[in-house]
Amino acid sequence: MPEWFLKTILILDTSWVFILSPAIFIFYFRKDYLALRFALITAAFFLYGTIIHPYLKEFDNGIYVYRYLVWAFNDIAWMALIAYLGLKDKVYLWQCVLGQLVVIMAPILQLFRLVDRHLWDLSYSTYIYKTLLPFINIGTVVVCYLPLIYILTKDKKSPASQ
């Protein structure tokens, strides 16, 4: 196989984009463009994070400041874009609000980690950071799939009521 193909598969495998791919295809074929837009933006931010991760760690080697600032800014940028699209009715407003509630802890956690490592010189945030951040990412993926779950439960209830 070509090396670019293997690198692409590796990037998709190590990011949440691979997990979001079925939702993107289903929303596209169902023509649910509001849910599709939310899932695509989330996938784009996950993909961006996966691509810059090794370069950011190399750039920030030994300093451990910029990575937390970049990740916090990335989360805040995602939240701002989703909020803007929610207000403009380009994504579901309920999905926008749930996404904000799930992700709000991520930039706070990133900045807490930065302060904990450099100002306090403690290791309180290590376990909190390594535990909560994956749960925040999983919660974000679940929010991407919520319109699909709503569609499936709505379709299941409608024949029984007829």
C-alpha positions as CSV (number, residue, x, y, z in Angstrom):
1,M,0.0,0.0,0.0
2,P,1.2,3.6,-0.6
3,E,2.7,5.3,2.4
4,W,0.2,8.3,2.2
5,F,-2.7,5.8,2.5
6,L,-1.2,4.2,5.5
7,K,-0.6,7.6,7.2
8,T,-4.2,8.6,6.4
9,I,-5.5,5.4,8.0
10,L,-3.3,5.9,11.0
11,I,-4.6,9.5,11.5
12,L,-8.2,8.4,11.2
13,D,-7.6,5.5,13.5
14,T,-6.1,7.6,16.2
15,S,-8.7,10.4,16.0
16,W,-12.4,10.4,16.8
17,V,-13.1,11.1,13.1
18,F,-13.3,7.3,12.4
19,I,-16.0,7.0,15.1
20,L,-17.9,9.9,13.7
21,S,-17.8,8.7,10.1
22,P,-21.0,6.6,10.3
23,A,-22.9,9.5,11.7
24,I,-21.6,11.8,8.9
25,F,-22.7,9.3,6.2
26,I,-26.1,8.6,7.7
27,F,-26.9,12.3,8.2
28,Y,-25.8,13.0,4.6
29,F,-28.0,10.3,3.1
30,R,-30.9,11.2,5.3
31,K,-30.4,14.9,4.3
32,D,-30.3,16.0,7.9
33,Y,-28.0,18.9,7.2
34,L,-28.2,20.5,10.6
35,A,-26.9,17.3,12.3
36,L,-24.4,16.8,9.4
37,R,-23.0,20.2,9.9
38,F,-22.5,19.7,13.6
39,A,-20.8,16.3,13.1
40,L,-18.6,17.6,10.3
41,I,-17.4,20.6,12.3
42,T,-16.7,18.4,15.3
43,A,-14.9,15.9,13.1
44,A,-12.8,18.7,11.5
45,F,-11.7,19.9,14.9
46,F,-10.9,16.4,16.1
47,L,-8.9,15.9,12.8
48,Y,-7.1,19.2,13.3
49,G,-6.2,18.2,16.8
50,T,-4.9,14.8,15.7
51,I,-2.8,16.3,12.9
52,I,-1.1,19.0,15.0
53,H,-0.6,16.9,18.1
54,P,2.9,15.5,17.4
55,Y,4.1,18.8,16.1
56,L,2.8,20.6,19.1
57,K,4.4,18.2,21.5
58,E,7.7,18.6,19.6
59,F,7.4,22.4,19.7
60,D,6.5,22.4,23.3
61,N,9.0,19.8,24.5
62,G,10.2,20.7,28.0
63,I,8.1,23.9,28.2
64,Y,4.6,22.4,28.6
65,V,2.8,25.7,28.2
66,Y,1.8,26.1,24.5
67,R,0.1,22.7,24.2
68,Y,-2.5,23.6,26.9
69,L,-3.1,27.0,25.5
70,V,-3.5,25.6,22.0
71,W,-5.9,22.9,23.2
72,A,-7.9,25.4,25.3
73,F,-8.1,27.8,22.3
74,N,-9.2,24.9,20.0
75,D,-12.0,24.0,22.4
76,I,-13.1,27.6,22.8
77,A,-13.0,28.1,19.0
78,W,-15.2,25.0,18.5
79,M,-17.6,26.3,21.1
80,A,-17.8,29.7,19.5
81,L,-18.3,28.3,16.0
82,I,-21.0,25.9,17.2
83,A,-22.7,28.7,19.2
84,Y,-22.7,31.0,16.2
85,L,-24.1,28.3,14.0
86,G,-26.7,27.4,16.6
87,L,-27.9,31.1,16.8
88,K,-28.1,31.2,13.0
89,D,-30.1,28.0,12.9
90,K,-27.4,26.1,11.0
91,V,-27.2,23.4,13.6
92,Y,-29.9,22.2,16.0
93,L,-30.1,24.6,18.9
94,W,-30.6,21.8,21.5
95,Q,-27.5,20.0,20.1
96,C,-25.5,23.2,20.3
97,V,-26.5,23.7,23.9
98,L,-25.7,20.1,24.8
99,G,-22.3,20.4,23.0
100,Q,-21.5,23.5,24.9
101,L,-22.4,21.9,28.2
102,V,-20.2,18.9,27.5
103,V,-17.2,20.8,26.2
104,I,-17.2,23.7,28.6
105,M,-15.0,21.7,31.0
106,A,-12.3,21.0,28.4
107,P,-10.8,24.6,28.3
108,I,-11.2,24.9,32.0
109,L,-9.4,21.6,32.5
110,Q,-6.6,22.6,30.1
111,L,-6.0,25.9,31.9
112,F,-6.1,24.2,35.3
113,R,-3.5,21.7,34.1
114,L,-1.3,24.6,32.9
115,V,-1.6,26.4,36.3
116,D,-1.1,23.2,38.2
117,R,2.1,22.3,36.4
118,H,3.7,25.7,36.4
119,L,2.5,27.9,39.2
120,W,1.6,25.4,41.9
121,D,4.2,22.7,40.8
122,L,1.8,20.0,42.0
123,S,0.5,17.0,40.3
124,Y,-3.2,17.3,41.3
125,S,-4.4,17.6,37.7
126,T,-2.6,14.6,36.3
127,Y,-5.3,12.1,37.1
128,I,-8.2,14.5,36.7
129,Y,-6.8,15.5,33.3
130,K,-6.2,12.0,32.0
131,T,-9.6,10.8,33.3
132,L,-11.9,13.6,32.4
133,L,-10.6,14.6,28.9
134,P,-11.5,11.3,27.3
135,F,-14.9,11.4,28.9
136,I,-15.4,14.9,27.4
137,N,-14.4,13.7,24.0
138,I,-16.7,10.7,24.3
139,G,-19.5,13.0,25.4
140,T,-18.9,15.2,22.4
141,V,-19.2,12.2,20.1
142,V,-22.4,11.1,21.8
143,V,-23.8,14.6,21.2
144,C,-23.0,14.2,17.5
145,Y,-25.0,10.9,17.5
146,L,-28.0,12.2,19.4
147,P,-30.0,13.3,16.3
148,L,-29.6,9.8,15.0
149,I,-30.9,8.3,18.3
150,Y,-33.8,10.7,18.2
151,I,-34.6,9.7,14.6
152,L,-34.5,6.0,15.5
153,T,-36.7,6.4,18.6
154,K,-39.2,8.6,16.8
155,D,-39.5,6.2,13.9
156,K,-39.9,3.3,16.3
157,K,-42.7,5.1,18.2
158,S,-44.7,6.3,15.2
159,P,-45.9,2.9,13.8
160,A,-47.0,1.8,17.3
161,S,-49.2,4.9,17.7
162,Q,-51.0,4.4,14.4
